[in-house]
Amino acid sequence: MTDLEAALATICEAPHRWAVVGGARRYVMRPFPFMIIYRVANEVVDVIAVSHTSRRPGR
């Protein structure tokens, strides 16, 4: 299992656990500098983006 797959599995276990930012939720992968932006609708997790946190801040 890759780090991304493990992070997605963690999100799916408790998708409402992480903070809402700008209408979507954000999960920060540790120790890697990546963030997963996602939404939850009808218990379905929709991944919007996987973003590097050091590139284009504020995106």
N, C-alpha and C positions, 0 to 999 in steps of 0.2 A: 504494500500500500504506500503510495506517495504521500508527501506532506500535505499536498492539496486535497487528496482523497480523505485523509484523516481529518483535516479541518472541515470539510464538507459533512463528514459523518458526525462530527461534534455539533455542527450547526443544526443538522437534522434531528439530533436527539432533543434539543431544547431551543428551537428557533427564536423564541421571544426573549431569550436571556440577554442579548446584546443590545447596545444603545441604538436608538433611532436618531439618525442624522439626515436632515433634509428629506424626510419622507421614506427613507430606506434604512435598513439596519447595517451595521458594520462590524465585522469580525477581523481583528488584527492577528495575523499569524506570528507566533513567536518561536524562535528568535529571528525568523526571517522577516525582512522588511516588506511584507505583502499584506494587503487588506482585501477582504472579500466583501463586496457590497451586494446586499440581497434584500428581497421583499418576501413577505409571507402573506398569502391570500388563500383562504379556504384550506389551511394546513398544507399548502404547496409552497415549497421554497423555490423562488425564482432568483437565480444569480444574475445580477446586472453587470458586474465587473469584477475582475481580479486586477488590482492595481499595486504598483511598486510605490511604497510610501515616500521614497526619496526623490522621485521624479515627478515633476510638475505638481508641486504642493498645491492644495486647494482644489484639485480637480475632482 
